Amino acid sequence: MVMNTPVIIGAAQITQRKDVDLPLDPLTLIANATKKAILMSGADGLRDVIDTLYMSTISSWSYEDASEKLSTILGIKLIQQYTAPISGNAPQLLVNKSARAISLNKNKAILIAGGEASYSRYRAYKGKIILDWPKMPRRAMNKILEAANFYTSKFEINYRFTAASYVYALIETALRAKSGRSLKENLNIIGKRYESFSKIASENPYAWDQNHFNAGEIITPNSDNRIICHPYTKRMAANLYVDQAAALIITNEKIASNLGIDRKNWVYPMGGADLNNIFYISRRPKLYNSPAIRESSKLALKQAGLNLGDIDAFDLYSCFPCMVEIARQEIGIPEDDPRDLTITGGLSFFGGPFSSYSMHSIVTGIELIRKNPSMKIMILANGGFNTSESIGIYGSEPPAKNWTKQVSNDVQQKIEMDILPEPIEKANGNLTIEAYTIIYNRKGLPEYGIVIGLLESGERTLAFISEDSEKLLSLEKQELVGKTYVIKHNSKLKRNILLIGS
């Protein structure tokens, strides 16, 4: 019997290459990806049934009303539109939201779309090209900074927690210390994993960087691969300067049948869940785990009626190496598991178009399943700083459990029960380091350090390490997690300073 079971009937992605003389603006890229998705669905009347548009926020250019402009370009009449806040989990969150709405018969067909043209905007900023794009609204906000501020407290902002690379580097050092690995061992593991990601990207026609880098080229700093902050080089970080867009269309089985769409092109969202970790990092009991990933993966697998062993491939959000490792551990994927942890090549090599990356993961997954209907693929989309987690499972079969029955409120409340008290803003005494990083300038010299740690009272605080380059370089060669130093609040700087000593 044909039901309101949600099914994806259209999916497409576009990459605008670096050497384009007259690059398209992000909204036009999104429109072209959507037209491609509609065309590839094979349904002539698809435009007439799309009644809702969900979008990832466009960060590389501002528009008066991106949703309205897109619907006009496409010639579709919307009864509902929604733009998700800037967050890497947005695409999967929107699929889960759409699946529930379709199951409840609230919508006929939903278009989910997103994209960026950050590389072209960067080229224009450098004076290399002139952009013939729609004029920006006068009050275009700095959306990226606004998003970073959303995920951090005022106290954390005072210690540069708006820079994603700094925050994830802190998490990386806490995770490494928990593993018991030496600095060198951990770096080699990252290099090996990211080498495999780079290989996948090199074979992906939509990947931004199709060079195949080996482990040494990824983890070793040089003029083309500068160190950002300990332990991250450029090639370990998401590459946001890309021009990419993607779109997918979701409806129910009945409408898909009425449109005459071949069943072999149907791909089901088999399971999904959305959970948040404790919002502010400084208030999480552990810096190296993710209860939200652990619990959402369980919920998604249960809804799909699958075990972890039934999943053929994964795309684990790879903004930075620690995110992949945390996700692997929390989902329960063995360290020596032969299954791919990315199907695109990851954010460093495939490209990381801000909030839209996971749209490409989903589209790539749909393309793989259409070629091999037996495949089951799990997507993890991460937002903030290991904060907002959305899981999706895709396959050629409907879910075991209806989307309307997926409830996670009790699980979310349980995660939030472990929140720590507010960190101590003015700290004096001894501090034992839980996580740290050392920040570099573009000349390759270390400038200062950031630490998270526990005071003798057991309370948490943050601090800067203010030392010369030579001292910072020597600290970088040591394992600082677990070491105790004197901390003093500098009232003039309005910050806590860790006193390393001689």
Secondary structure, DSSP 8 states (H G I E B T S, - for coil): ---S-EEEEEEEEEE--TT-SS---HHHHHHHHHHHHHHHHT-TTHHHHEEEEEEE---SS--S-HHHHHHHHHT---SEEEEE-S-TTHHHHHHHHHHHHHHTTS-SEEEEEEEEEHHHHHHHHTTS---------TT---HHHHHHHHTS-HHHHTTTTT-HHHHHHHHHHHHHHHHT--HHHHHHHHHHHHHHHHHHHHT-TT-S------HHHHHS-BTTB-EEETTEEGGGS-----EEEEEEEEEEHHHHHHTT--GGG-BEEEEEEEEE--SSGGG-S-SS--HHHHHHHHHHHHHHT--GGG--EEEE--SSHHHHHHHHHHHT--TT--S-S-SS-HHHHT---GGGHHHHHHHHHHHHHHH-TT--EEEEEEETTTTEEEEEEEESS--SS-GGG---HHHHHHHHTT------SS--EEEEEEEEEEEE-TTS-EEEEEEEEEETTS-EEEEEE---HHHHHHHHTS--TT-EEEEEEETTTTEEEEE---
